[in-house]
Amino acid sequence: MLLHIHTYDVSGLVDTSDEKNLSVRYNDLFAPLIKSVQQLSTENTALKSELLSMKSELAEIKNCCLLLLIDKEHIPMILGNADFVILI
């Protein structure tokens, strides 16, 4: 059987009562499919939140860079007590 060659677990989903034919019990697929969609939805929500946070952080960095380019006199005030050196 092809399914056994590829080591798929067919217990419960595939009816093997007929030796010549296999049949799929589609009703038994609904619960795993729904669970998978729920997990993907949760992961998608978390990734969207992370992306939004990163976009906000990037916008903040861009604004700081723009301020540095515009007003070089106020670099110490903008950066505060930064532990790095900016070469201009």
C-alpha positions as CSV (number, residue, x, y, z in Angstrom):
1,M,0.0,0.0,0.0
2,L,1.3,3.4,-1.0
3,L,0.2,5.1,2.3
4,H,2.2,2.6,4.4
5,I,5.3,3.0,2.2
6,H,5.3,6.7,3.0
7,T,4.7,6.0,6.7
8,Y,1.4,8.0,6.9
9,D,-0.7,7.1,10.0
10,V,-3.9,6.1,8.4
11,S,-5.6,4.7,11.5
12,G,-9.1,6.1,11.8
13,L,-9.1,8.0,8.6
14,V,-8.8,5.3,6.0
15,D,-11.1,2.3,5.8
16,T,-9.1,-0.8,4.9
17,S,-12.0,-3.3,5.2
18,D,-11.9,-4.0,1.5
19,E,-8.5,-5.4,0.5
20,K,-8.7,-4.0,-3.0
21,N,-9.9,-0.5,-2.3
22,L,-9.2,2.1,0.3
23,S,-11.8,4.6,1.3
24,V,-11.4,7.8,3.3
25,R,-13.7,8.8,6.1
26,Y,-13.9,12.5,5.4
27,N,-16.0,13.3,8.5
28,D,-13.0,12.2,10.6
29,L,-10.8,14.8,8.8
30,F,-12.9,17.8,10.0
31,A,-11.6,18.0,13.6
32,P,-7.9,17.9,12.6
33,L,-8.5,20.4,9.9
34,I,-10.3,22.8,12.2
35,K,-7.6,22.4,14.8
36,S,-4.9,23.2,12.2
37,V,-6.7,26.3,11.0
38,Q,-7.1,27.5,14.6
39,Q,-3.3,27.0,15.2
40,L,-2.5,28.8,12.0
41,S,-4.8,31.7,12.9
42,T,-3.2,32.1,16.3
43,E,0.3,32.0,14.8
44,N,-0.8,34.5,12.1
45,T,-2.2,36.9,14.8
46,A,1.1,36.7,16.7
47,L,3.1,37.4,13.6
48,K,0.9,40.3,12.6
49,S,1.5,41.8,16.1
50,E,5.2,41.3,15.9
51,L,5.3,42.9,12.4
52,L,3.3,45.9,13.7
53,S,5.8,46.3,16.5
54,M,8.8,46.1,14.2
55,K,7.3,48.6,11.8
56,S,6.7,51.0,14.7
57,E,10.3,50.5,15.9
58,L,11.6,51.0,12.3
59,A,9.6,54.3,12.0
60,E,11.2,55.4,15.3
61,I,14.7,54.6,14.1
62,K,14.0,56.5,10.8
63,N,12.8,59.5,12.7
64,C,16.0,59.5,14.9
65,C,18.2,59.2,11.8
66,L,16.3,62.1,10.1
67,L,16.8,64.2,13.2
68,L,20.5,63.4,13.3
69,L,20.8,64.4,9.6
70,I,18.9,67.7,10.1
71,D,20.2,68.9,13.4
72,K,23.8,67.7,14.1
73,E,24.2,70.2,17.0
74,H,21.7,68.3,19.2
75,I,23.0,64.8,18.7
76,P,23.9,64.3,22.4
77,M,20.5,65.5,23.5
78,I,18.7,63.1,21.0
79,L,20.8,60.1,21.9
80,G,21.0,60.7,25.6
81,N,23.7,58.5,27.3
82,A,24.3,56.2,24.3
83,D,27.1,53.7,24.5
84,F,28.1,54.1,20.9
85,V,29.9,56.7,18.7
86,I,28.4,58.3,15.6
87,L,30.9,59.4,13.0
88,I,29.6,62.3,10.8
